[in-house]
Structures are given as structure tokens and as C-alpha cells.
Amino acid sequence: MMLSDLQNKDIINVYDGKKVGAIIDVSLDKEGKIVEMSVQKRRFIFFSGGVSKIKWSQIDKIGKDVILVNVNT
């Protein structure tokens, strides 16, 4: 899977059911595995709520159209 494939998916927080935002970058470890994603937070209609980090361990499921994360914020 490519970064562009991940960027096209909606990110949904299973904790509250809300859309989180859009992936803008990922951080890799020395072996090239994804450690965390940088997500541009959604505020109303526009993406202007700042950037948050979601750890790879917080991802519950990557589906065809969405990424389900469990972030208790």
C-alpha cells in the first residue's frame, strides 16, 4: 500500500464516531515501518484545526474506504 492510498481514506475515530481529518505525512522507523501518521485536523468544513499525531498502534482497522482509529482525546 502506498501513502497516496492511505491519504484517500477517511479517518474515523471509533471512540466518538467523528471524522478526524486527512493524512498529510507519516513517520517511519529504521526498518521502514510506519510508526505514526500526521493528520490535519478537520474543523467544520475546512482543514484548519492543526495537526495531530496518531500512532500506528491506535489504528483498529484499515478498510477499503476508511481507517478506523481509537483515539481518546
Secondary structure, DSSP 8 states (H G I E B T S, - for coil): --HHHHHTSEEEETTT--EEEEEEEEEE-TTS-EEEEEEEE-BTTBS-S-EEEEEGGGEEEE-SSEEEE----
